[in-house]
Structure formats: structure tokens, C-alpha cells
Amino acid sequence: MTTWDPRQYAAFADERARPASDLLARIPLETVTAGVDLGCGTGAQLAAIARHWPAARLWGVDLSEEMLSVARETVARAFSPADGQRIRLDRADIGAWEPPEPLDLIYSNAALHWLDDHAALMPRLMGLLKPGGVLAVQMPRNYAAPAHKALGETLSIGPWRERLAALLRPEPVSPPEVYDELISPLASRIDVWETVYYHHLSGEDPVFNWVKGTAIRPFLDALPDDQRGDFEAACKARLRDAYATRADGITVFPFRRVFFVAVKR
Ligand SMILES: C[S@@+](CC[C@H](N)C(=O)[O-])C[C@H]1O[C@@H](n2cnc3c(N)ncnc32)[C@H](O)[C@@H]1O
């Protein structure tokens, strides 16, 4: 299993929060009795959901104990012990997790791209909702970006080639129209969109630092200690070529994301 480093992930907290709140803003529910944040990570969105629907009973589901321990602190900081009791954190695989009751809301920001076979996953998630319940999903769809090309090239040369080739996955996220077609028969209403965010990053090797928190984690985890430094250096060099730093010190990092908010029929 990929390990997650909550501090590395939090390094771009503002940039990562923007699509999460754009998704939350489109959820057409006045009340939520029971809901879940799938792949809740450090719990920032789970807390936002709990504030937005103050009577909701909520689950935060994640596979990473490191992320969940930060999520526990997030909940403890944001809510009184009595109020915090309506929020439960479950260590579980999204692919297997089942709620004890049908839900009003399934929210998932930047997590479902870690699971395969969306043609089966999305209808399964719709099946966990009450009629009128909402599935709200955001996933990165940045696989054609220079960052991914740079990573692919780095993987394909060097002593790590065979070891890392085994970890390559087919592109997990489909174009928006595929989710529209897949989910529309199960929905009374669906809102699908795609956005490119032009993140302004600064500092040394900012794009490497971004992908280090997410996309290249599985590869770094799989490398022996004596190859990790060379691999990181090779990634950095290619990413510097792919994303020039402007005279004002800003590196612009375009990032494409797909969203959908579906109301169950
Ligand atoms: C990129 S982080 C996003 C965290 C949070 N949703 C946010 O927007 O800040 C992805 C999270 O999904 C979790 N994750 C990935 N695959 C998972 C799976 N199969 N089951 C449960 N959690 C998973 C990871 O542990 C990680 O915390």
C-alpha cells in the first residue's frame, strides 16, 4: 500500500482546497442526515462538510493510518467533544466500505482516482445512497500533462525501470462525458464539469514537491534506499525542463480536474 505523508500533502493546502470547496458549493442538499467523505485524508473537507450540515452524522473513510491520525486531530480541533461524536473515522478500503444505513451524501475529493474500474465503482456508490441522495466527486485528470510525461520518461530509463514498470496503472480517470453517460441512468439530475486550475507555485522544484505528495508516492515507496536519491534527481531535472520558472519566481502548474454531482433517482 502507498504510504501518505500528511505534511508533504499539506504543503499545497490552499491549492488543493480550492477544487474541494468548488465541489462542496455545487451540492444541492439542504439537509444531510448521514454522509461520508471517501478518502478523507487529513479531514479538512470532512470538517467543512460537518460545519455545512451541522446536524449530519458523518463518516470519514481512509486507508492510511497516518492521514487518519491527522484527521482525528482536525476533528478534535474543529468541534467540541459532544459535537465531534457525530463524526466517525473508519480505516477501510473505499472499494469495500459499506455504510450501516443508506446515505444522503457521498463526497469524495481527489481520492477515487486511486481505485480502478470506475465503471463498477460509481454505480456501486450510487447504490449506497437514498433516493434524492448525492454523489459528489472530484478527481485529477492530469495524465496528459508534462508532469506525467516527465515521470513516465524517468520511470522508463534507469536501474529502477523493471521494478517500477510493474506499478504503472492504466489511466484511471475517464473524460467527463464517460461519467455523464455511466451515471445519468441512475440519476434524476447530474452536473458534470472539468476545470484547469493554473496554480502559481514558488520555491525550488515546486512541481516535484507537488507530485512527491501524491502521484509519485507509490514509486518512491517501492525504491530501495540507494536508488531513491538518483530517481528524485532525475525527476526534478525533467520537471524543471517541463515547467519553466518565470522571472518573478512563479512556476505555473496547470492542473486539470473532472467533477460530477449526481442526485440519485
Ligand atoms: C490525495 S488524498 C485526498 C485527501 C482529501 N480527500 C483531500 O481532498 O484533502 C487521497 C486520499 O485517499 C486515500 N485513499 C487512496 N486509496 C484509498 C482506498 N482504496 N481506500 C481508502 N482510502 C484511500 C489516501 O490514503 C489519501 O488520504
PDBQT file of the ligand as one rigid body, heavy atoms in Angstrom, charges set to zero:
ROOT
HETATM    1  C1  LIG A 301      -4.944  12.932  -2.423  1.00  0.00    +0.000 C 
HETATM    2  S1  LIG A 301      -5.528  12.467  -0.847  1.00  0.00    +0.000 S 
HETATM    3  C2  LIG A 301      -7.050  13.417  -0.711  1.00  0.00    +0.000 C 
HETATM    4  C3  LIG A 301      -7.480  13.615   0.708  1.00  0.00    +0.000 C 
HETATM    5  C4  LIG A 301      -8.714  14.505   0.916  1.00  0.00    +0.000 C 
HETATM    6  N1  LIG A 301      -9.900  13.956   0.272  1.00  0.00    +0.000 N 
HETATM    7  C5  LIG A 301      -8.443  15.897   0.419  1.00  0.00    +0.000 C 
HETATM    8  O1  LIG A 301      -9.092  16.333  -0.525  1.00  0.00    +0.000 OA
HETATM    9  O2  LIG A 301      -7.583  16.592   1.001  1.00  0.00    +0.000 OA
HETATM   10  C6  LIG A 301      -6.144  10.837  -1.228  1.00  0.00    +0.000 C 
HETATM   11  C7  LIG A 301      -6.565  10.062  -0.004  1.00  0.00    +0.000 C 
HETATM   12  O3  LIG A 301      -7.232   8.880  -0.450  1.00  0.00    +0.000 OA
HETATM   13  C8  LIG A 301      -6.834   7.808   0.383  1.00  0.00    +0.000 C 
HETATM   14  N2  LIG A 301      -7.030   6.560  -0.370  1.00  0.00    +0.000 N 
HETATM   15  C9  LIG A 301      -6.460   6.199  -1.533  1.00  0.00    +0.000 A 
HETATM   16  N3  LIG A 301      -6.907   4.993  -1.926  1.00  0.00    +0.000 NA
HETATM   17  C10 LIG A 301      -7.801   4.597  -0.972  1.00  0.00    +0.000 A 
HETATM   18  C11 LIG A 301      -8.620   3.448  -0.813  1.00  0.00    +0.000 A 
HETATM   19  N4  LIG A 301      -8.623   2.452  -1.715  1.00  0.00    +0.000 N 
HETATM   20  N5  LIG A 301      -9.417   3.369   0.271  1.00  0.00    +0.000 NA
HETATM   21  C12 LIG A 301      -9.437   4.373   1.203  1.00  0.00    +0.000 A 
HETATM   22  N6  LIG A 301      -8.679   5.482   1.091  1.00  0.00    +0.000 NA
HETATM   23  C13 LIG A 301      -7.874   5.594   0.026  1.00  0.00    +0.000 A 
HETATM   24  C14 LIG A 301      -5.382   8.098   0.721  1.00  0.00    +0.000 C 
HETATM   25  O4  LIG A 301      -4.984   7.414   1.897  1.00  0.00    +0.000 OA
HETATM   26  C15 LIG A 301      -5.410   9.615   0.880  1.00  0.00    +0.000 C 
HETATM   27  O5  LIG A 301      -5.643  10.017   2.201  1.00  0.00    +0.000 OA
ENDROOT
TORSDOF 0
